[in-house]
């Protein structure tokens, strides 16, 4: 977890595949710990072919059934279905909004929201912006994107900088 925090969490991310990966993994985390998902991340990457949204969107029902037997991932039927549905939504976003990166970052005008929290107790579980993004994602067919999951996603990809002000990463992740 320390390596994830120090090298990845909160770093502004603009790579389409990695954004899709993080959106899926944050949804997979629902009801579980983030460390459980992080420990399985390589398994997810392998099972889902590097998070190629176009390929995942085209998965057959048979391929979906195979995934439910893959011990490298969380074998939850609704979450496996959501990955394929979210992939299809990403493919549509490419055509309608120029891609996942452009779409997501438009919610923060292309730059991270830099919060200045001094303690973990101050960090919210969700925000009105996360609720807005969640609603919009759902309207576009995404699943496992409730406001709490969406806010965790926004934190992880650096749309919001919730590193505490005393954390060495706070100034490093303040720009997009």
C-alpha positions, 0 to 999 in steps of 0.5 A: 500500500505504501508503494501504491501511495508513494508512486501512484495514488493521486498522480494525475492520470490521462492514459485512456487504458489506465483510466479505464482500468482504475474505473473498473478496479475501483468498482471491483473494490466495492464491499472489499478492501483496496489492498485486496484489489491491488493484490489482484491487479496483475491478475485483472490485467491479464484476465482483461487483456490489459484493459483494452476497452474495445476488446472487452466490450466485444466479449461473448457471454462464453468469455464472461462465463470463463471469467467467472472461473478465473481465480485471479479476479474477484468472481462476482457476476455483477462486477464481471458484467459491469466490466463489459458494460463499462467497456462498451460505455467507454467505446461510446464515449470515444465517439461522443466525447473524444474519449474517457480522458477528455470526458472525465477531466472536463468535470474539473476543467482539466486540472486537479482540485487541490484540497488542503486537508490536515487530517484523514478525518477531514477527507470526505467519502464523497462530494457533490462533484462526485455525485454529479459525475456518478449520475452522469456516468450512470446515465451513460451506462456505467455501473459500479460508479456510485458517488463513494466509488466515483470519489475514490476513483477521482482521488486515485487518478488525481482529479482531486488531490486529497494527499494531506498537506503534510504529505510529501506527495501533496505538492507533487500531485497538485498539477494536471 
